[in-house]
């Protein structure tokens, strides 16, 4: 039973590991949290703030008395840790991870003798920002959370892990490792590659005076935002999910080639259908749950260019207890409506801001 858990361990305490730990602190206060991280400063901060109860060594015997252990390092680092856990944990301990590639972890866990303990995990949440300092207890709320158990894991342990995921307000989905990797190659991994490639396209084609960089905003910034993610992490993902990513990229290249051929041929009807089909599918996506690419809670506001205009809005939001994550003036509004762009940390703050500002007769538009 989740409510009977006494100790949960973390190996790695970055954005995702830290967010899970904070969510457990919020929703499961009685459990002891212990952690190891290669960065001592991270551990000291986590202990100082009360996020964890105990700092552990890399191969600490304390992990042998955990109910659940979260592996929150890069995939290849997590794999290297499995032999230690295989000879250390209790028979009823659940070992899980939070990486973006699953079949390689399932295979490695089975090879290490953890086939009855390992339940791979992948919370579909994140940020282009990294590290414990950017972790938040709400990051996983309403996020899909893939679970990929090894073949010998009992149904009781799978249920226990499902209950733990629900406890931190995420939404568990149990699939095979191969199915997971096939799905995320298209909805997460390729989008990051596309974003990175698009940024490099603009960088390489920019004018000597960097006019592209100057006017790039709105849609371009939103599409490419995830290109700011950790290069090391994405190298790790690409190297451990090569075949599904390669297959998805081949199909994407085919679609790009097809679009180019239609433009070259002047086939407006086919181009129209391409945009119509993608629009209809995009509009059918749910706005109520988090997905593979991090959500951003944005509003756009029409204001006059006058002294105190922005200060009035920020003061109004602050008086209502709303924290702003980012704010800026939109100079290129080709694809955006509204001159002022404000980003919030969560959907509730976004909705509250819209309500408050509309009550003051501001014209506000939302984007997630």
N, C-alpha and C positions, 0 to 999 in steps of 0.2 A: 504494500500500500504506500502511495506517495506520502500520505500524512505521517507515516511511520519512519520516514527517512531521517537519519541522524547526521550523516556527513556526506557532502558532495564535493568532489575534487575537480580542479581545473588545471590543465596543462596548457599554458598560454592564456593571456588575459588582455586581449586587444579589444577591438570594437565589438565583435560578436560575443566573445567569451565574457567580456565585461558587461555587456548588455544583458546576457542571460543571468549572470551573477546578480546584477542589480534587480532584475525581475524576480529572482528567487528571494532576494532580501525583502522585496515589497510584498510578495504573495505567499511566502513560505518562511516566515520569520524565525521559526525555531530550529532550522537546520544549520549545522556548522559548515562553513565554506572554507576550504583550504586550497591553496594554489601555488603553482610554480610558473615562473616566466623567466626567460633568458635575460630580461632587462630588470635588474634589481630595483631600479627607480620606480618601475610600475608596481612591483610588489609592495614596496614601502608606502607608496601612495594609497594603494588598495587597503593596506592594513591601517594606515593612519586615519582614513576616512570611515573605517568600520565595514568596508565592503567585504573583506575576508577576515576570518578569525585567526588563521595561521599561515605563515609563510613556509613553504616546503622547499627542500632541496630537489635537484633534478630527478633523482631516483630515491625518493623518500619512502620509507616503510609506512608512513602515515597513509599513503594511497592504498595500502592493503586493507584498510578498514573503512573504505568508502562504499556507499550504496550505489552511487553513480559517479562516473568519471567522464568529464567533457574534454576531448582533445581539440584544442582551439588554435593550434599552430598551422602553418602551411602543410599541404597534403603529405609531402615527402618527409617532413619532420614528424608528423603524426605516425606515419608508417614505421619510422625508426624507433618509436617509443613502444610499439606493440609487444616486442619480446619481453621487455621489463614488466609490463602489466600482466602478461600471461603467467609469469612466475610469482606475481605479487598479490593480485587481487583475490578476494573471496569468490567462492563458486557462484554466489548469487548476485555478484556485482554486475551492473550494466555499464559497458564501455560504449561511448558514443563519440561522434565528432561533429564538426560544424562545417566541413569543407564543401566546395562546390562540385566535387567529383566523387562518385560513390562506388562504382564497381571495383575500382582498384583498391579501395579501402576494405570492401567486403572480402575480396580475394586475399589481401594481406592479413586480415584478421583471422580468416580460416587457416591460412598457412602458419600463423603464429599460435594456433591452438585456442583461439577465442571464439570458435564458431557457435558456442552456446551463450556467449556474453555480448557480442558486438551487435549493436543496432546503429547503423550509419544514420547521421542526421544532417540536414541542410535547411536551415531557416532562410526563407526567401526574403531577406531583408538586409539592409546595409546602407552604405553611404560612400561617397567618393572620399570622405574623410576616414582616417584610420586611428587606431590607438585607443587606450582606455579613456583618455580625456574626452573622447567623442561618444563614449558609450552612454546609453540611456535606458531606463527601465521600461520605457514604452516602445522601444525600437521594434520589438517582435510582435506587438499587439496587432491582431488581425492579419498577421503574415502567415502564408502557407509554410508548413514545416515538413519537408520530406523525411520519411523514416525508411531505411533500407536494412532490414534485419538479415543476419546470416541464417543459413538454412536450419541450424539446430537450435535457434533461439525459441524458447517456449512461448506459447500464447499469453501466459501470465506476465512474462517480462515485456512483451510487446504492448500489452494493455497498460502496464505500469508506465512505460515510456510515453504512450499516448496521453495518459493522465497527467504526466509531468509537463508535457507540451501544452496541454489545455490549461494547466495551472498558471502558466505565464502568459496566458491569453493569446497563444498562437493556435493555428489550425493544422492538425496533423494529417498527413497523407502517406499511406504506406504503399510502397511500390518496390520493384526489384531495382538493384543497382544499375543495370543496363537501361531499364526504362527511364530512370531518373536522368542518366547521362544523355540519352537521346533527347529528352525534353529540354533540359537546360542548355544544351548546345545551341538550340535555335532561339530560345527566349532570353538567354542571359549571356552566354559566351560569345556568340557571333555579334550581338549588339555592341559589346565592348570592343570587339575587333573593328567593327564598322565605324564606331565613334572615333577610335584612335586613327584609323585610316583617313577618315574625313578631315580630321584636324591636320594631319600631315599633308593632305591634298591642298588645303588652304595655305598652309605654311610654305609648301613648295611652289605654289602658283602665285603667291602674293607679289604685289608690285614692290619696286625698290623702296617706295615711301611707306610700305605696309598699310595701304588703304584697306585691304581686306580685313586685316586685324582691327583696324579702327572702327569699321562699320559692322563687324560681325557681332550680332546680338540676337535677341529674340529667339526665333526658332533654332538658329545655329547653336546658340549657347545651350539651349535645352537638350537638343539632340546629342551634343558632344560632351555634355557635362561629365558623364561617366568616364571619359578619357582621362580625367584627373585621378583615377584610382591607382592603387599601388602597382607599379610595373613588376615588382618581384612576385606579388600574388598572382597576377595574370599570366606571367611566364609559367608559374607553377601549374595553374589551371590548364593552360594550353598544352603543356607537356604531358599532363596526366589524363587528358580527354581528347587526344589527338584525332582519333578516327571519327567520332561523332561530330566534332567541330569541322573537320575536313569535309565530311559529307554535306553538312549544312552550308558551308561556304561554297561548295561546288554548285548547290542549288541556287544560292543567292547570286553567284556570278552569272549563272544562266539567266536569271530574271533581269539582272542589270544589262546583260548583253541583249536580251529581248527588248528591253526598254530603249536602248540605244538604236537598235535596228528600226523600231517603230518611229523614233524621232527622225532618223536619217531618211526614212521612206515618206515622211510627212503624213503618217497614218494617225490623224487626230482622233478618229473614232476609237482606235485601240488604246491610245494614250488616255482618253477620257475614261474608258472602261477600267484601265489599270488603277487610276486614282479613285474611281467610284467604288471598286471592289475593296481597296485598302481602307477607304473611309468608312464603308459600312461595317467592315470587320473591326476596325479600331473603335468605332462608336459603340460596338456591342460589348467591349471589355468592361468589366466591373470596376467601379470606383470605390467599392467598399472594402476591398482587401488589398493587402500589399502583394507585390509580385516580385519577379526576379530582379528587375531594375528598380532602384530606390525611387519612391514617390517623393514629390516635392509639392509643398502646400503653398501655392502662390496666389496672390491677388494682384490685379492691375487697376489702378485708380486714375481717373481723369482729374487733373488739378491744373489751375492756372499757374503760370510762372510768376509768382509774386512772393515778396518777403514773408517768411513765416508759414508758408503753405505746408511744407513738409513737417515743420516743427509742430503745427497744430494737429496733424494726423498722428504723429508718433506720441505726442502727449496724451491724446485721446485714448490711444491703445494702451499706453502705460497706466493711465488712471483706471483702466478696466482690468489690469493685471495680465495683459497679454505681452509675451516676450517675442521680440522680432529676431529671427535668425539672420536675415540679410535684407538689405534695402538698397535701391538704386534707381537712378533716372534712366529711362529707356530712350536712347537717341535714335536708334534704328527701329521704327515701328512698322516695318513692312509687313510683318506677320503677327504683330501684337497690337492690342487696343489698350490704350491707357498709357500715361506718361510715367507714372510711379509704379515700380514693381517691388512688392514686399513678400518675403518668404517667412513662413512660420515653421515651428518644430513639429506640429501635429495638426490633424484635421479639425479637431475641436477649436483650436485657436484660430484657424482659418475661417471656420464658420462663424465664430463669435465676432471676429473682426468685420466680416461682411455685414452682419446684422447691425453692429454698432455704427459703422460708417454709412450704411444706407439710411439709418435713422437720422443722420445729419445731412442727408440728401447728396452724398457723394455717389458718383457713378462707379460701381465696382464690378469687376469681372473676375471669375475664378478660373484657376487652372490647377490640375493635380498631376 
